[in-house]
Each structure stands twice: as C-alpha cells, then as structure tokens.
C-alpha cells in the first residue's frame, strides 16, 4: 500500500463520515514530520531547535 493511497483513503473517510475536524490534526502532523525530516541533517537545525 503506497503512501498516496493511504492519504486518498483518509480523505474519502473524512468526506464520507463528515469528520472534518481531523483535517487540521493530520495537516499539523504531516508538517511536523516534514520539518523533522528536513532539519535532521541540515545547517538550519540549530535554529529550529531553538523554537522547541
């Protein structure tokens, strides 16, 4: 199962069951994951760690 199909399945679930309150949570978790991956070994990592 690919990551894209999981996202599509989650979107269909939210549309069908009217669970729109899940969208901000999922967006936040995805953005946090991207931030962690991008700052893992970059020059901006020390500046990001100051925020947390």
mmCIF entry with sequence, helices, sheets and N, C-alpha, C, O atoms, coordinates in Angstrom:
data_MODEL
# 
_entry.id   MODEL 
# 
_entity.id                         1 
_entity.type                       polymer 
_entity.pdbx_number_of_molecules   1 
# 
_entity_poly.entity_id                      1 
_entity_poly.type                           'polypeptide(L)' 
_entity_poly.nstd_linkage                   no 
_entity_poly.nstd_monomer                   no 
_entity_poly.pdbx_seq_one_letter_code       
;(UNK)(UNK)(UNK)(UNK)(UNK)(UNK)(UNK)(UNK)(UNK)(UNK)(UNK)(UNK)(UNK)(UNK)(UNK)(UNK)
(UNK)(UNK)(UNK)(UNK)(UNK)(UNK)(UNK)(UNK)(UNK)(UNK)(UNK)(UNK)(UNK)(UNK)(UNK)(UNK)
(UNK)(UNK)(UNK)(UNK)(UNK)(UNK)(UNK)(UNK)(UNK)(UNK)(UNK)(UNK)(UNK)(UNK)(UNK)(UNK)
(UNK)(UNK)(UNK)(UNK)
;
_entity_poly.pdbx_seq_one_letter_code_can   XXXXXXXXXXXXXXXXXXXXXXXXXXXXXXXXXXXXXXXXXXXXXXXXXXXX 
_entity_poly.pdbx_strand_id                 A 
# 
loop_
_entity_poly_seq.entity_id 
_entity_poly_seq.num 
_entity_poly_seq.mon_id 
_entity_poly_seq.hetero 
1 1  UNK n 
1 2  UNK n 
1 3  UNK n 
1 4  UNK n 
1 5  UNK n 
1 6  UNK n 
1 7  UNK n 
1 8  UNK n 
1 9  UNK n 
1 10 UNK n 
1 11 UNK n 
1 12 UNK n 
1 13 UNK n 
1 14 UNK n 
1 15 UNK n 
1 16 UNK n 
1 17 UNK n 
1 18 UNK n 
1 19 UNK n 
1 20 UNK n 
1 21 UNK n 
1 22 UNK n 
1 23 UNK n 
1 24 UNK n 
1 25 UNK n 
1 26 UNK n 
1 27 UNK n 
1 28 UNK n 
1 29 UNK n 
1 30 UNK n 
1 31 UNK n 
1 32 UNK n 
1 33 UNK n 
1 34 UNK n 
1 35 UNK n 
1 36 UNK n 
1 37 UNK n 
1 38 UNK n 
1 39 UNK n 
1 40 UNK n 
1 41 UNK n 
1 42 UNK n 
1 43 UNK n 
1 44 UNK n 
1 45 UNK n 
1 46 UNK n 
1 47 UNK n 
1 48 UNK n 
1 49 UNK n 
1 50 UNK n 
1 51 UNK n 
1 52 UNK n 
# 
_struct_asym.id          A 
_struct_asym.entity_id   1 
# 
loop_
_struct_conf.conf_type_id 
_struct_conf.id 
_struct_conf.pdbx_PDB_helix_id 
_struct_conf.beg_label_comp_id 
_struct_conf.beg_label_asym_id 
_struct_conf.beg_label_seq_id 
_struct_conf.pdbx_beg_PDB_ins_code 
_struct_conf.end_label_comp_id 
_struct_conf.end_label_asym_id 
_struct_conf.end_label_seq_id 
_struct_conf.pdbx_end_PDB_ins_code 
_struct_conf.beg_auth_comp_id 
_struct_conf.beg_auth_asym_id 
_struct_conf.beg_auth_seq_id 
_struct_conf.end_auth_comp_id 
_struct_conf.end_auth_asym_id 
_struct_conf.end_auth_seq_id 
_struct_conf.pdbx_PDB_helix_class 
_struct_conf.details 
_struct_conf.pdbx_PDB_helix_length 
HELX_P HELX_P1 AA1 UNK A 3  ? UNK A 17 ? UNK A 3  UNK A 17 1 ? 15 
HELX_P HELX_P2 AA2 UNK A 22 ? UNK A 39 ? UNK A 22 UNK A 39 1 ? 18 
HELX_P HELX_P3 AA3 UNK A 45 ? UNK A 51 ? UNK A 45 UNK A 51 1 ? 7  
# 
_struct_conf_type.id          HELX_P 
_struct_conf_type.criteria    ? 
_struct_conf_type.reference   ? 
# 
loop_
_atom_site.group_PDB 
_atom_site.id 
_atom_site.type_symbol 
_atom_site.label_atom_id 
_atom_site.label_alt_id 
_atom_site.label_comp_id 
_atom_site.label_asym_id 
_atom_site.label_entity_id 
_atom_site.label_seq_id 
_atom_site.pdbx_PDB_ins_code 
_atom_site.Cartn_x 
_atom_site.Cartn_y 
_atom_site.Cartn_z 
_atom_site.occupancy 
_atom_site.B_iso_or_equiv 
_atom_site.pdbx_formal_charge 
_atom_site.auth_seq_id 
_atom_site.auth_comp_id 
_atom_site.auth_asym_id 
_atom_site.auth_atom_id 
_atom_site.pdbx_PDB_model_num 
ATOM 1   N N  . UNK A 1 1  ? 0.846   -1.171 0.000  1.00 0.00 ? 1  UNK A N  1 
ATOM 2   C CA . UNK A 1 1  ? 0.000   0.000  0.000  1.00 0.00 ? 1  UNK A CA 1 
ATOM 3   C C  . UNK A 1 1  ? 0.896   1.240  0.000  1.00 0.00 ? 1  UNK A C  1 
ATOM 4   O O  . UNK A 1 1  ? 1.758   1.386  0.866  1.00 0.00 ? 1  UNK A O  1 
ATOM 5   N N  . UNK A 1 2  ? 0.695   2.106  -0.945 1.00 0.00 ? 2  UNK A N  1 
ATOM 6   C CA . UNK A 1 2  ? 1.543   3.291  -1.044 1.00 0.00 ? 2  UNK A CA 1 
ATOM 7   C C  . UNK A 1 2  ? 1.045   4.402  -0.125 1.00 0.00 ? 2  UNK A C  1 
ATOM 8   O O  . UNK A 1 2  ? -0.089  4.376  0.353  1.00 0.00 ? 2  UNK A O  1 
ATOM 9   N N  . UNK A 1 3  ? 1.911   5.365  0.107  1.00 0.00 ? 3  UNK A N  1 
ATOM 10  C CA . UNK A 1 3  ? 1.559   6.475  0.989  1.00 0.00 ? 3  UNK A CA 1 
ATOM 11  C C  . UNK A 1 3  ? 0.454   7.334  0.381  1.00 0.00 ? 3  UNK A C  1 
ATOM 12  O O  . UNK A 1 3  ? -0.389  7.874  1.097  1.00 0.00 ? 3  UNK A O  1 
ATOM 13  N N  . UNK A 1 4  ? 0.466   7.453  -0.938 1.00 0.00 ? 4  UNK A N  1 
ATOM 14  C CA . UNK A 1 4  ? -0.569  8.251  -1.605 1.00 0.00 ? 4  UNK A CA 1 
ATOM 15  C C  . UNK A 1 4  ? -1.940  7.613  -1.425 1.00 0.00 ? 4  UNK A C  1 
ATOM 16  O O  . UNK A 1 4  ? -2.928  8.313  -1.205 1.00 0.00 ? 4  UNK A O  1 
ATOM 17  N N  . UNK A 1 5  ? -2.003  6.297  -1.519 1.00 0.00 ? 5  UNK A N  1 
ATOM 18  C CA . UNK A 1 5  ? -3.300  5.631  -1.376 1.00 0.00 ? 5  UNK A CA 1 
ATOM 19  C C  . UNK A 1 5  ? -3.822  5.756  0.055  1.00 0.00 ? 5  UNK A C  1 
ATOM 20  O O  . UNK A 1 5  ? -5.032  5.817  0.270  1.00 0.00 ? 5  UNK A O  1 
ATOM 21  N N  . UNK A 1 6  ? -2.916  5.795  1.031  1.00 0.00 ? 6  UNK A N  1 
ATOM 22  C CA . UNK A 1 6  ? -3.350  5.983  2.417  1.00 0.00 ? 6  UNK A CA 1 
ATOM 23  C C  . UNK A 1 6  ? -3.959  7.370  2.587  1.00 0.00 ? 6  UNK A C  1 
ATOM 24  O O  . UNK A 1 6  ? -4.984  7.525  3.250  1.00 0.00 ? 6  UNK A O  1 
ATOM 25  N N  . UNK A 1 7  ? -3.325  8.379  1.986  1.00 0.00 ? 7  UNK A N  1 
ATOM 26  C CA . UNK A 1 7  ? -3.867  9.736  2.070  1.00 0.00 ? 7  UNK A CA 1 
ATOM 27  C C  . UNK A 1 7  ? -5.214  9.838  1.371  1.00 0.00 ? 7  UNK A C  1 
ATOM 28  O O  . UNK A 1 7  ? -6.128  10.488 1.879  1.00 0.00 ? 7  UNK A O  1 
ATOM 29  N N  . UNK A 1 8  ? -5.346  9.203  0.212  1.00 0.00 ? 8  UNK A N  1 
ATOM 30  C CA . UNK A 1 8  ? -6.621  9.219  -0.513 1.00 0.00 ? 8  UNK A CA 1 
ATOM 31  C C  . UNK A 1 8  ? -7.710  8.506  0.288  1.00 0.00 ? 8  UNK A C  1 
ATOM 32  O O  . UNK A 1 8  ? -8.854  8.956  0.332  1.00 0.00 ? 8  UNK A O  1 
ATOM 33  N N  . UNK A 1 9  ? -7.351  7.414  0.908  1.00 0.00 ? 9  UNK A N  1 
ATOM 34  C CA . UNK A 1 9  ? -8.319  6.679  1.714  1.00 0.00 ? 9  UNK A CA 1 
ATOM 35  C C  . UNK A 1 9  ? -8.752  7.502  2.933  1.00 0.00 ? 9  UNK A C  1 
ATOM 36  O O  . UNK A 1 9  ? -9.924  7.489  3.309  1.00 0.00 ? 9  UNK A O  1 
ATOM 37  N N  . UNK A 1 10 ? -7.820  8.204  3.535  1.00 0.00 ? 10 UNK A N  1 
ATOM 38  C CA . UNK A 1 10 ? -8.157  9.054  4.672  1.00 0.00 ? 10 UNK A CA 1 
ATOM 39  C C  . UNK A 1 10 ? -9.075  10.197 4.241  1.00 0.00 ? 10 UNK A C  1 
ATOM 40  O O  . UNK A 1 10 ? -10.021 10.542 4.949  1.00 0.00 ? 10 UNK A O  1 
ATOM 41  N N  . UNK A 1 11 ? -8.791  10.779 3.077  1.00 0.00 ? 11 UNK A N  1 
ATOM 42  C CA . UNK A 1 11 ? -9.632  11.854 2.545  1.00 0.00 ? 11 UNK A CA 1 
ATOM 43  C C  . UNK A 1 11 ? -11.059 11.356 2.298  1.00 0.00 ? 11 UNK A C  1 
ATOM 44  O O  . UNK A 1 11 ? -12.028 12.028 2.650  1.00 0.00 ? 11 UNK A O  1 
ATOM 45  N N  . UNK A 1 12 ? -11.176 10.183 1.696  1.00 0.00 ? 12 UNK A N  1 
ATOM 46  C CA . UNK A 1 12 ? -12.506 9.606  1.445  1.00 0.00 ? 12 UNK A CA 1 
ATOM 47  C C  . UNK A 1 12 ? -13.243 9.336  2.749  1.00 0.00 ? 12 UNK A C  1 
ATOM 48  O O  . UNK A 1 12 ? -14.451 9.554  2.836  1.00 0.00 ? 12 UNK A O  1 
ATOM 49  N N  . UNK A 1 13 ? -12.532 8.866  3.755  1.00 0.00 ? 13 UNK A N  1 
ATOM 50  C CA . UNK A 1 13 ? -13.141 8.624  5.065  1.00 0.00 ? 13 UNK A CA 1 
ATOM 51  C C  . UNK A 1 13 ? -13.686 9.917  5.652  1.00 0.00 ? 13 UNK A C  1 
ATOM 52  O O  . UNK A 1 13 ? -14.809 9.955  6.156  1.00 0.00 ? 13 UNK A O  1 
ATOM 53  N N  . UNK A 1 14 ? -12.882 10.983 5.585  1.00 0.00 ? 14 UNK A N  1 
ATOM 54  C CA . UNK A 1 14 ? -13.316 12.263 6.142  1.00 0.00 ? 14 UNK A CA 1 
ATOM 55  C C  . UNK A 1 14 ? -14.509 12.829 5.377  1.00 0.00 ? 14 UNK A C  1 
ATOM 56  O O  . UNK A 1 14 ? -15.412 13.405 5.983  1.00 0.00 ? 14 UNK A O  1 
ATOM 57  N N  . UNK A 1 15 ? -14.524 12.672 4.056  1.00 0.00 ? 15 UNK A N  1 
ATOM 58  C CA . UNK A 1 15 ? -15.654 13.161 3.258  1.00 0.00 ? 15 UNK A CA 1 
ATOM 59  C C  . UNK A 1 15 ? -16.929 12.389 3.572  1.00 0.00 ? 15 UNK A C  1 
ATOM 60  O O  . UNK A 1 15 ? -17.994 12.979 3.754  1.00 0.00 ? 15 UNK A O  1 
ATOM 61  N N  . UNK A 1 16 ? -16.812 11.078 3.632  1.00 0.00 ? 16 UNK A N  1 
ATOM 62  C CA . UNK A 1 16 ? -17.992 10.239 3.800  1.00 0.00 ? 16 UNK A CA 1 
ATOM 63  C C  . UNK A 1 16 ? -18.593 10.362 5.197  1.00 0.00 ? 16 UNK A C  1 
ATOM 64  O O  . UNK A 1 16 ? -19.813 10.430 5.345  1.00 0.00 ? 16 UNK A O  1 
ATOM 65  N N  . UNK A 1 17 ? -17.753 10.392 6.209  1.00 0.00 ? 17 UNK A N  1 
ATOM 66  C CA . UNK A 1 17 ? -18.236 10.402 7.585  1.00 0.00 ? 17 UNK A CA 1 
ATOM 67  C C  . UNK A 1 17 ? -18.320 11.790 8.205  1.00 0.00 ? 17 UNK A C  1 
ATOM 68  O O  . UNK A 1 17 ? -18.676 11.930 9.375  1.00 0.00 ? 17 UNK A O  1 
ATOM 69  N N  . UNK A 1 18 ? -17.993 12.824 7.417  1.00 0.00 ? 18 UNK A N  1 
ATOM 70  C CA . UNK A 1 18 ? -18.055 14.220 7.878  1.00 0.00 ? 18 UNK A CA 1 
ATOM 71  C C  . UNK A 1 18 ? -17.173 14.464 9.110  1.00 0.00 ? 18 UNK A C  1 
ATOM 72  O O  . UNK A 1 18 ? -17.591 15.105 10.075 1.00 0.00 ? 18 UNK A O  1 
ATOM 73  N N  . UNK A 1 19 ? -15.974 13.950 9.052  1.00 0.00 ? 19 UNK A N  1 
ATOM 74  C CA . UNK A 1 19 ? -15.005 14.112 10.144 1.00 0.00 ? 19 UNK A CA 1 
ATOM 75  C C  . UNK A 1 19 ? -14.003 15.212 9.796  1.00 0.00 ? 19 UNK A C  1 
ATOM 76  O O  . UNK A 1 19 ? -12.795 14.976 9.809  1.00 0.00 ? 19 UNK A O  1 
ATOM 77  N N  . UNK A 1 20 ? -14.493 16.401 9.488  1.00 0.00 ? 20 UNK A N  1 
ATOM 78  C CA . UNK A 1 20 ? -13.620 17.485 9.044  1.00 0.00 ? 20 UNK A CA 1 
ATOM 79  C C  . UNK A 1 20 ? -12.699 17.986 10.139 1.00 0.00 ? 20 UNK A C  1 
ATOM 80  O O  . UNK A 1 20 ? -11.690 18.624 9.837  1.00 0.00 ? 20 UNK A O  1 
ATOM 81  N N  . UNK A 1 21 ? -13.012 17.720 11.405 1.00 0.00 ? 21 UNK A N  1 
ATOM 82  C CA . UNK A 1 21 ? -12.168 18.162 12.493 1.00 0.00 ? 21 UNK A CA 1 
ATOM 83  C C  . UNK A 1 21 ? -10.831 17.417 12.496 1.00 0.00 ? 21 UNK A C  1 
ATOM 84  O O  . UNK A 1 21 ? -9.887  17.850 13.156 1.00 0.00 ? 21 UNK A O  1 
ATOM 85  N N  . UNK A 1 22 ? -10.744 16.316 11.773 1.00 0.00 ? 22 UNK A N  1 
ATOM 86  C CA . UNK A 1 22 ? -9.483  15.567 11.684 1.00 0.00 ? 22 UNK A CA 1 
ATOM 87  C C  . UNK A 1 22 ? -8.461  16.252 10.763 1.00 0.00 ? 22 UNK A C  1 
ATOM 88  O O  . UNK A 1 22 ? -7.258  16.030 10.903 1.00 0.00 ? 22 UNK A O  1 
ATOM 89  N N  . UNK A 1 23 ? -8.928  17.069 9.838  1.00 0.00 ? 23 UNK A N  1 
ATOM 90  C CA . UNK A 1 23 ? -8.035  17.671 8.840  1.00 0.00 ? 23 UNK A CA 1 
ATOM 91  C C  . UNK A 1 23 ? -6.926  18.513 9.469  1.00 0.00 ? 23 UNK A C  1 
ATOM 92  O O  . UNK A 1 23 ? -5.769  18.325 9.096  1.00 0.00 ? 23 UNK A O  1 
ATOM 93  N N  . UNK A 1 24 ? -7.205  19.431 10.399 1.00 0.00 ? 24 UNK A N  1 
ATOM 94  C CA . UNK A 1 24 ? -6.106  20.212 10.978 1.00 0.00 ? 24 UNK A CA 1 
ATOM 95  C C  . UNK A 1 24 ? -5.086  19.352 11.726 1.00 0.00 ? 24 UNK A C  1 
ATOM 96  O O  . UNK A 1 24 ? -3.890  19.639 11.704 1.00 0.00 ? 24 UNK A O  1 
ATOM 97  N N  . UNK A 1 25 ? -5.561  18.310 12.381 1.00 0.00 ? 25 UNK A N  1 
ATOM 98  C CA . UNK A 1 25 ? -4.653  17.424 13.107 1.00 0.00 ? 25 UNK A CA 1 
ATOM 99  C C  . UNK A 1 25 ? -3.718  16.714 12.138 1.00 0.00 ? 25 UNK A C  1 
ATOM 100 O O  . UNK A 1 25 ? -2.513  16.635 12.375 1.00 0.00 ? 25 UNK A O  1 
ATOM 101 N N  . UNK A 1 26 ? -4.274  16.200 11.052 1.00 0.00 ? 26 UNK A N  1 
ATOM 102 C CA . UNK A 1 26 ? -3.468  15.483 10.067 1.00 0.00 ? 26 UNK A CA 1 
ATOM 103 C C  . UNK A 1 26 ? -2.485  16.426 9.384  1.00 0.00 ? 26 UNK A C  1 
ATOM 104 O O  . UNK A 1 26 ? -1.324  16.069 9.183  1.00 0.00 ? 26 UNK A O  1 
ATOM 105 N N  . UNK A 1 27 ? -2.933  17.614 9.028  1.00 0.00 ? 27 UNK A N  1 
ATOM 106 C CA . UNK A 1 27 ? -2.048  18.590 8.383  1.00 0.00 ? 27 UNK A CA 1 
ATOM 107 C C  . UNK A 1 27 ? -0.898  18.960 9.314  1.00 0.00 ? 27 UNK A C  1 
ATOM 108 O O  . UNK A 1 27 ? 0.251   19.041 8.880  1.00 0.00 ? 27 UNK A O  1 
ATOM 109 N N  . UNK A 1 28 ? -1.201  19.184 10.592 1.00 0.00 ? 28 UNK A N  1 
ATOM 110 C CA . UNK A 1 28 ? -0.164  19.522 11.553 1.00 0.00 ? 28 UNK A CA 1 
ATOM 111 C C  . UNK A 1 28 ? 0.852   18.390 11.691 1.00 0.00 ? 28 UNK A C  1 
ATOM 112 O O  . UNK A 1 28 ? 2.056   18.642 11.716 1.00 0.00 ? 28 UNK A O  1 
ATOM 113 N N  . UNK A 1 29 ? 0.385   17.162 11.780 1.00 0.00 ? 29 UNK A N  1 
ATOM 114 C CA . UNK A 1 29 ? 1.297   16.026 11.920 1.00 0.00 ? 29 UNK A CA 1 
ATOM 115 C C  . UNK A 1 29 ? 2.171   15.841 10.687 1.00 0.00 ? 29 UNK A C  1 
ATOM 116 O O  . UNK A 1 29 ? 3.353   15.518 10.805 1.00 0.00 ? 29 UNK A O  1 
ATOM 117 N N  . UNK A 1 30 ? 1.597   16.043 9.508  1.00 0.00 ? 30 UNK A N  1 
ATOM 118 C CA . UNK A 1 30 ? 2.379   15.933 8.273  1.00 0.00 ? 30 UNK A CA 1 
ATOM 119 C C  . UNK A 1 30 ? 3.438   17.032 8.214  1.00 0.00 ? 30 UNK A C  1 
ATOM 120 O O  . UNK A 1 30 ? 4.590   16.760 7.874  1.00 0.00 ? 30 UNK A O  1 
ATOM 121 N N  . UNK A 1 31 ? 3.064   18.263 8.540  1.00 0.00 ? 31 UNK A N  1 
ATOM 122 C CA . UNK A 1 31 ? 4.034   19.364 8.533  1.00 0.00 ? 31 UNK A CA 1 
ATOM 123 C C  . UNK A 1 31 ? 5.133   19.155 9.568  1.00 0.00 ? 31 UNK A C  1 
ATOM 124 O O  . UNK A 1 31 ? 6.296   19.458 9.303  1.00 0.00 ? 31 UNK A O  1 
ATOM 125 N N  . UNK A 1 32 ? 4.780   18.645 10.737 1.00 0.00 ? 32 UNK A N  1 
ATOM 126 C CA . UNK A 1 32 ? 5.780   18.361 11.754 1.00 0.00 ? 32 UNK A CA 1 
ATOM 127 C C  . UNK A 1 32 ? 6.737   17.266 11.286 1.00 0.00 ? 32 UNK A C  1 
ATOM 128 O O  . UNK A 1 32 ? 7.943   17.354 11.516 1.00 0.00 ? 32 UNK A O  1 
ATOM 129 N N  . UNK A 1 33 ? 6.213   16.257 10.643 1.00 0.00 ? 33 UNK A N  1 
ATOM 130 C CA . UNK A 1 33 ? 7.064   15.192 10.095 1.00 0.00 ? 33 UNK A CA 1 
ATOM 131 C C  . UNK A 1 33 ? 8.007   15.701 9.026  1.00 0.00 ? 33 UNK A C  1 
ATOM 132 O O  . UNK A 1 33 ? 9.176   15.314 8.990  1.00 0.00 ? 33 UNK A O  1 
ATOM 133 N N  . UNK A 1 34 ? 7.506   16.573 8.146  1.00 0.00 ? 34 UNK A N  1 
ATOM 134 C CA . UNK A 1 34 ? 8.357   17.157 7.100  1.00 0.00 ? 34 UNK A CA 1 
ATOM 135 C C  . UNK A 1 34 ? 9.441   18.021 7.732  1.00 0.00 ? 34 UNK A C  1 
ATOM 136 O O  . UNK A 1 34 ? 10.594  17.986 7.299  1.00 0.00 ? 34 UNK A O  1 
ATOM 137 N N  . UNK A 1 35 ? 9.085   18.786 8.740  1.00 0.00 ? 35 UNK A N  1 
ATOM 138 C CA . UNK A 1 35 ? 10.057  19.625 9.434  1.00 0.00 ? 35 UNK A CA 1 
ATOM 139 C C  . UNK A 1 35 ? 11.155  18.780 10.073 1.00 0.00 ? 35 UNK A C  1 
ATOM 140 O O  . UNK A 1 35 ? 12.332  19.136 9.998  1.00 0.00 ? 35 UNK A O  1 
ATOM 141 N N  . UNK A 1 36 ? 10.791  17.693 10.686 1.00 0.00 ? 36 UNK A N  1 
ATOM 142 C CA . UNK A 1 36 ? 11.779  16.811 11.313 1.00 0.00 ? 36 UNK A CA 1 
ATOM 143 C C  . UNK A 1 36 ? 12.702  16.199 10.274 1.00 0.00 ? 36 UNK A C  1 
ATOM 144 O O  . UNK A 1 36 ? 13.914  16.139 10.480 1.00 0.00 ? 36 UNK A O  1 
ATOM 145 N N  . UNK A 1 37 ? 12.147  15.749 9.168  1.00 0.00 ? 37 UNK A N  1 
ATOM 146 C CA . UNK A 1 37 ? 12.969  15.141 8.115  1.00 0.00 ? 37 UNK A CA 1 
ATOM 147 C C  . UNK A 1 37 ? 13.921  16.157 7.492  1.00 0.00 ? 37 UNK A C  1 
ATOM 148 O O  . UNK A 1 37 ? 15.087  15.848 7.247  1.00 0.00 ? 37 UNK A O  1 
ATOM 149 N N  . UNK A 1 38 ? 13.432  17.360 7.237  1.00 0.00 ? 38 UNK A N  1 
ATOM 150 C CA . UNK A 1 38 ? 14.275  18.370 6.590  1.00 0.00 ? 38 UNK A CA 1 
ATOM 151 C C  . UNK A 1 38 ? 15.373  18.908 7.496  1.00 0.00 ? 38 UNK A C  1 
ATOM 152 O O  . UNK A 1 38 ? 16.444  19.271 7.011  1.00 0.00 ? 38 UNK A O  1 
ATOM 153 N N  . UNK A 1 39 ? 15.132  18.965 8.790  1.00 0.00 ? 39 UNK A N  1 
ATOM 154 C CA . UNK A 1 39 ? 16.124  19.529 9.700  1.00 0.00 ? 39 UNK A CA 1 
ATOM 155 C C  . UNK A 1 39 ? 17.026  18.472 10.326 1.00 0.00 ? 39 UNK A C  1 
ATOM 156 O O  . UNK A 1 39 ? 17.867  18.789 11.167 1.00 0.00 ? 39 UNK A O  1 
ATOM 157 N N  . UNK A 1 40 ? 16.857  17.237 9.924  1.00 0.00 ? 40 UNK A N  1 
ATOM 158 C CA . UNK A 1 40 ? 17.638  16.160 10.516 1.00 0.00 ? 40 UNK A CA 1 
ATOM 159 C C  . UNK A 1 40 ? 19.135  16.359 10.318 1.00 0.00 ? 40 UNK A C  1 
ATOM 160 O O  . UNK A 1 40 ? 19.915  16.134 11.243 1.00 0.00 ? 40 UNK A O  1 
ATOM 161 N N  . UNK A 1 41 ? 19.537  16.772 9.147  1.00 0.00 ? 41 UNK A N  1 
ATOM 162 C CA . UNK A 1 41 ? 20.973  16.916 8.890  1.00 0.00 ? 41 UNK A CA 1 
ATOM 163 C C  . UNK A 1 41 ? 21.240  18.163 8.051  1.00 0.00 ? 41 UNK A C  1 
ATOM 164 O O  . UNK A 1 41 ? 21.961  18.110 7.055  1.00 0.00 ? 41 UNK A O  1 
ATOM 165 N N  . UNK A 1 42 ? 20.662  19.264 8.459  1.00 0.00 ? 42 UNK A N  1 
ATOM 166 C CA . UNK A 1 42 ? 20.876  20.477 7.688  1.00 0.00 ? 42 UNK A CA 1 
ATOM 167 C C  . UNK A 1 42 ? 21.527  21.551 8.542  1.00 0.00 ? 42 UNK A C  1 
ATOM 168 O O  . UNK A 1 42 ? 21.684  21.396 9.753  1.00 0.00 ? 42 UNK A O  1 
ATOM 169 N N  . UNK A 1 43 ? 21.899  22.633 7.894  1.00 0.00 ? 43 UNK A N  1 
ATOM 170 C CA . UNK A 1 43 ? 22.553  23.735 8.592  1.00 0.00 ? 43 UNK A CA 1 
ATOM 171 C C  . UNK A 1 43 ? 21.573  24.560 9.407  1.00 0.00 ? 43 UNK A C  1 
ATOM 172 O O  . UNK A 1 43 ? 21.984  25.306 10.296 1.00 0.00 ? 43 UNK A O  1 
ATOM 173 N N  . UNK A 1 44 ? 20.281  24.439 9.118  1.00 0.00 ? 44 UNK A N  1 
ATOM 174 C CA . UNK A 1 44 ? 19.309  25.241 9.863  1.00 0.00 ? 44 UNK A CA 1 
ATOM 175 C C  . UNK A 1 44 ? 18.804  24.528 11.108 1.00 0.00 ? 44 UNK A C  1 
ATOM 176 O O  . UNK A 1 44 ? 17.996  25.091 11.847 1.00 0.00 ? 44 UNK A O  1 
ATOM 177 N N  . UNK A 1 45 ? 19.256  23.309 11.358 1.00 0.00 ? 45 UNK A N  1 
ATOM 178 C CA . UNK A 1 45 ? 18.792  22.543 12.511 1.00 0.00 ? 45 UNK A CA 1 
ATOM 179 C C  . UNK A 1 45 ? 18.972  23.277 13.841 1.00 0.00 ? 45 UNK A C  1 
ATOM 180 O O  . UNK A 1 45 ? 18.044  23.273 14.650 1.00 0.00 ? 45 UNK A O  1 
ATOM 181 N N  . UNK A 1 46 ? 20.121  23.907 14.105 1.00 0.00 ? 46 UNK A N  1 
ATOM 182 C CA . UNK A 1 46 ? 20.244  24.601 15.394 1.00 0.00 ? 46 UNK A CA 1 
ATOM 183 C C  . UNK A 1 46 ? 19.229  25.725 15.576 1.00 0.00 ? 46 UNK A C  1 
ATOM 184 O O  . UNK A 1 46 ? 18.823  25.998 16.705 1.00 0.00 ? 46 UNK A O  1 
ATOM 185 N N  . UNK A 1 47 ? 18.812  26.376 14.512 1.00 0.00 ? 47 UNK A N  1 
ATOM 186 C CA . UNK A 1 47 ? 17.837  27.445 14.619 1.00 0.00 ? 47 UNK A CA 1 
ATOM 187 C C  . UNK A 1 47 ? 16.433  26.903 14.867 1.00 0.00 ? 47 UNK A C  1 
ATOM 188 O O  . UNK A 1 47 ? 15.633  27.547 15.545 1.00 0.00 ? 47 UNK A O  1 
ATOM 189 N N  . UNK A 1 48 ? 16.128  25.735 14.328 1.00 0.00 ? 48 UNK A N  1 
ATOM 190 C CA . UNK A 1 48 ? 14.830  25.115 14.545 1.00 0.00 ? 48 UNK A CA 1 
ATOM 191 C C  . UNK A 1 48 ? 14.721  24.628 15.988 1.00 0.00 ? 48 UNK A C  1 
ATOM 192 O O  . UNK A 1 48 ? 13.666  24.755 16.609 1.00 0.00 ? 48 UNK A O  1 
ATOM 193 N N  . UNK A 1 49 ? 15.814  24.067 16.527 1.00 0.00 ? 49 UNK A N  1 
ATOM 194 C CA . UNK A 1 49 ? 15.784  23.555 17.889 1.00 0.00 ? 49 UNK A CA 1 
ATOM 195 C C  . UNK A 1 49 ? 15.554  24.661 18.913 1.00 0.00 ? 49 UNK A C  1 
ATOM 196 O O  . UNK A 1 49 ? 15.041  24.391 19.999 1.00 0.00 ? 49 UNK A O  1 
ATOM 197 N N  . UNK A 1 50 ? 15.916  25.878 18.595 1.00 0.00 ? 50 UNK A N  1 
ATOM 198 C CA . UNK A 1 50 ? 15.682  26.995 19.499 1.00 0.00 ? 50 UNK A CA 1 
ATOM 199 C C  . UNK A 1 50 ? 14.175  27.217 19.679 1.00 0.00 ? 50 UNK A C  1 
ATOM 200 O O  . UNK A 1 50 ? 13.729  27.615 20.755 1.00 0.00 ? 50 UNK A O  1 
ATOM 201 N N  . UNK A 1 51 ? 13.401  26.961 18.633 1.00 0.00 ? 51 UNK A N  1 
ATOM 202 C CA . UNK A 1 51 ? 11.947  27.156 18.705 1.00 0.00 ? 51 UNK A CA 1 
ATOM 203 C C  . UNK A 1 51 ? 11.261  26.170 19.641 1.00 0.00 ? 51 UNK A C  1 
ATOM 204 O O  . UNK A 1 51 ? 10.229  26.481 20.236 1.00 0.00 ? 51 UNK A O  1 
ATOM 205 N N  . UNK A 1 52 ? 11.839  24.983 19.765 1.00 0.00 ? 52 UNK A N  1 
ATOM 206 C CA . UNK A 1 52 ? 11.222  23.944 20.589 1.00 0.00 ? 52 UNK A CA 1 
ATOM 207 C C  . UNK A 1 52 ? 11.951  23.847 21.902 1.00 0.00 ? 52 UNK A C  1 
ATOM 208 O O  . UNK A 1 52 ? 11.590  23.029 22.749 1.00 0.00 ? 52 UNK A O  1 
# 
